Amino acid sequence: MKTFKKVLASALAAAMVVTAFPVTNAEAASTAKLSATKATVYVGGSKTLSVKTPSNWKNVKVKATSSKKSIAKISKVSGKKVTVKAVKKGTAKVTVKVTAKKAGKKVSKTLKATVTVKNPTFTAKVGTTNLKVGEKTKLTVKKTPSSATVKYSTADAAVASVSNGIITANGVGKTVITAKFAYGKKTITKKFTITVTEAVTDGVSVNLTNEFSSDYKDV
């Protein structure tokens, strides 16, 4: 009999544990939450935090403040979305206060997120600055954030042109290739002087751009 009672007690305890999980999940879904409690933003950029509320919360209102406006300021609050603007390097705490009505009663929840602001970075290097006519080299760039844009240009396309970071030597001479990084109001410019000389084959200089006559015909 004692053995039976022990088995019954164990079974009841297990059943109570199993039934406790749906309650925990229900409780977790019955309150407001932020889409992120930590975020990294680069100076000049923005991060939007979304507030998630239970479906039975009505007339939801959201207010937000920043502990350090000089680092990360609240630029916009629209509905359940809070947009944080990165001003300068550092860390700030964003506090979001949510109020609503649930079954006719007022409910409120205070949410917090840590925003880390970093400076954008950009580096660029070229495979070689000395080319012969017809040769190519690559401009390798590294940037943060990855969404920043990089535009390439040349001072003289007749000497060397550039497309998507690939430099092509077109004619003898010198030119400057520019890689310009832009993110928000931040710009960083890298310049490289490219020297192009004639191609040499078996000791004879050959300008590859004039290797074939324009009136050549296949026979």
N, C-alpha and C positions, 0 to 999 in steps of 0.2 A: 504493500500500500504506500509505504514511504517512497519507494522508487517511482511509483505512478505519479505521486504528488510532485516529485522533483521534475519529472518529464513534463508534466502539465504546466508547472511554473516556468520552465525554460521556454516552452512553446508560446506561452502568453507574453513573455518578455520579448521574444523575437518578433511576434506580431505587432507589439507596441512600437518597436524600432522601425519596422517596415512602414507602418502607417504614419510615422513621424515625418518621413521624407517629403510627402506631398504638402504637408503643412509648411515646412521650411521653404520649399520652392514657391508656395503661394505668398508667403511673407516677403520673399525676395522680390516678387513681381508687384508688390503692392505699394511701392515707394518710388520716388523720383531718382533718376540716375543721370550722370553725365556720360557722354560718348567716350570721354577720355579723362583720366585724372592726372596725366602727365603729357606734356607736349613740348616739342622742340621747334622753334620758329627762328628764321633768320631775319636780321635787321632789314626792314623794308617790306617784309612779307606779313601775312596774316594767317591766323588759325581760327576755324569756326568750331565751336563746341556745341553739340546738340544735347538738349535736355529731353530725356525719355520719361514719360509719365504713364501711370496705369490708365486704362481706357475708362475707368469710372471716375477719374478726376476731371472735373468740369471747370470752365472759366480759368484756365491756367494762366498765371502771370509770372513773368521772369524778370528779375533785376540782377545786375552784375556789377562788381567793383573789383579794382586791382589794388594790391598792396603797394605797388610801385609803378605809378603811371609813367614815370620817366623811363622805365624799362619796357613794360608791356601795358598798353592802355586798352580800355574797352572802346572799340570804334563803332560798334553797332549791336543793338539787341532787337531782333525781329522774331516775334512769335516765341518759339522755343529754341532759337539759335542765338548764340553769343559769339561775336567776332572780336578776336583779340589782335591788336596791331603791335608788331615788334618794333620798338623804338631804338634801343641800344643794348649792348651785351650785358647780361646779368640774369637774375632769377626773380620772378614775381609770383605771388599767390593770387589766384583769381577765385573770388567767392561769388557763388550764384545762389540767390534766394528764390525759391519757387513757392508760390501760394496757389491754392485752388480750393474747389468745393467738392466734397465727397459725401454723397447721401445727404446733401443740404447743410453739412457742417464744414467749417473752414479747416483746411489742413495746410501744413507748411513743411518745407524741407530745405536745409542749407547744404549746398554742395561745394566742394573745393577742388581746384586743379592747380598743379605746379607748372608754370610756363618757363622754360629755359630759352633765353634768347642768345643766339650766336651770330658772329659776323660772317658774311659770305666770304668764300675764299676762291681764288683762281690762280692756277699755275699753268704755264705753257712752255714747251720745249720743242725744238725742231731737230729733225734727224741730222741735217747738215745745212750749212749756209753756203756751201760751194757746190754748184751743179754744172754739168755740161749740157749743152742744148739737147733736149729730148728726154733728159732724166727727170725723175720725180722724187720728192721727199715728203715726209709727213709731219704735220704739226700735232703733237700730242698734248691734250689739255685735260686738266682735272678741275672740277668745280663743285662747290656746294652753295646752295642746294642744287640738285640735279635738274630742277626745272628752270634754272637760269639759262639765258640765251647767250650764245657766242656767235658773233658775226666776223667774217673774214673779208679782207680787202687787200688790193695791191696798188702800189703807186704807179706801176707801169706794166700792164698786162702783156705788152710786146716782149718784155724781158722774162717775166714769170707771172703766171696766173695761179689763183688759189680757189679751190672748191671743196667745201666740207673738210677743210684741214689738209687737203692734198695739194702740194705745190708742184707745178709743172714748169720746167725751164723751157722758154720759147725762143729766146734770142740772146745774143751776147750783150752783156751790160750789167748794171746793178739796179736793184729796186728794193723797196721796203714792203714787207708783208706784215699786215696788222691783224691781230686777234683781239676783238673787243668783247668783254664780258659785261653783261647787264642784268641786274636784279633789283627791282624797285627803283630807287634813286641812285643806287650804287653802281658805278662803272669802273672797270679795271682794264687798262690797255697794255698789251704786250706787242713790241715791234721787233722785227728781225730783218737785218739787211742781207739780201740774197745776191750772191755774185754768180753770174752765168758766163761760162767760157765755151769756146767751140769744142765739139766732140772730136776726138782724135782716134783714127783707125789706121793701124800699121804705120804710125808716124806721120800720117797725113791728116791735116785738120779738115773736118767735114761739118758743114752746117746742116743738120738734119732737116731743118725746116725747108731747105731748098734742094733736098736730095732728089726729088722727082719733078720732072717738068709738068706743067699744068696741061700741056697738049699731048701727053703720053697716051697711046692707044694700044690696047691688047690685040695682037695679031696671031 
